[in-house]
């Protein structure tokens, strides 16, 4: 199968959907099954990188608190999938954006997460924007 085909895009999208479902279910065997052995996880905001399936699964398994996630949107194109998720730990809620790339075997080879912090908008644009 050629890289970048519509079939690749569909396969990677399905893998990413299984990845999130397994994470939410805390099914670490299924979660690991979506990952390439040499997966690389990057968090640009904290400048952290985790290399390898075992370490990445352990990172997620040990994340503190009773966290929950809900996938808001999945966008797939040849070679990558992007997800927008709602994540909560106790009363704290946040949104994350994750970029995924796959290997030739249909597994996830890279994950890059962005966890933007909410903030109050600057004054002076109330006449243009509606708060929700």
Secondary structure, 3 states (H helix, E strand, C coil): CCCCCHHHHHHHHHHHHHHHHHHHHCCHHHHHHCEEEEEEEEECCCCEEEECHHHHHHHHHCCCCCEEEEEEEEEEECCEEEEEEEEEECCEEEEEEEEEEECCCCCEEEEEEECCCCCCCCCCCCCCCCCC
